[in-house]
Amino acid sequence: MQRAAASHSESKDLFIPSVSFGSGLPAFPEVGFTGNLPSIWDATVQSVVFSMPDFRNIQAAGMGLQAAQLSLKDAREQAAL
């Protein structure tokens, strides 16, 4: 069941956008051009565009998690009998 839950979690994380914040200020001041734009702070957002196959993959992982939960419930009931 833990494996199915991890698979479902990983497939859902695909659509969650990642946000990163940074600074153009160097940790150690240098003389000359460092290659970064001079800025006090910047932010970057990355996300995957919606696609139907990925959506179906998330649904399949959710159904796999549900099947694992029902299998565990059935095993517990069989042990109780």
N, C-alpha and C positions, 0 to 999 in steps of 0.2 A: 504494500500500500504506500509505503514511503517513496518507492521508486516512481509510482504513478503520480503521486503528489508533486514530486520534483520535476517530472516531465511536464506536467500541467503548468507549474509555476514558470519553468523556463520558456514554454511556448507563449505564455501571456506576457512575459517580459519583453518580447520582441516588439510589441506595439507601444510600450511605455516610452515616451520620449526621454532622452538623457539631456540634462542641462549641466553645463560646466562653466564655472566662473574663473577668471584669471586676471592677471595684471601684466601690463607691458613693462613694468618697472623691473629691472634686473635685481637679483639678490645681491650681486657684487657689482658695484658701479664700474663700467668700463669706459674707455675713451674710444670714440668712433661709433660707427653704425653697427648695431647688434643684429639687425635683420628683423626685429619686431617693430611694429608701429608704436610710436610713443603714445601710450594711453595709461590712464590711471587704473581702469578696470575694463573688462570686456566679458561678454557672455556668448556661449554657443549652444544652440539647441539642435539635436539630431533626432530624427524619427523616421520610421519606415512608412512608406506610402501604403495605404490599405490595399490588400490583394485578397481575392476570394480563396485561393489555395491556402494561404496562411490562416485565414479565418477558419477554414475547415479543419486545418491541423490543430488549432486550439480546441475546436469542438471535439475532435477525436481524442485529444488528450484528456478532456473533461469526462468523456464517456469511459475512457480507460480507468480514470480515477473512480468513477461511480461503480464500475465493474469490480474493481479491487475492493471497494468498501462492501459491496454485496457479497463478494466471496469470503471476506473476513467474517461478516455477520453469519453466513451459512456455516462456516467452519466452527464458530463459537456455538451455534445452535446444535450442530452435530456432536460436539464435545459434551454439551449439556445433556443430550439424550443418552 
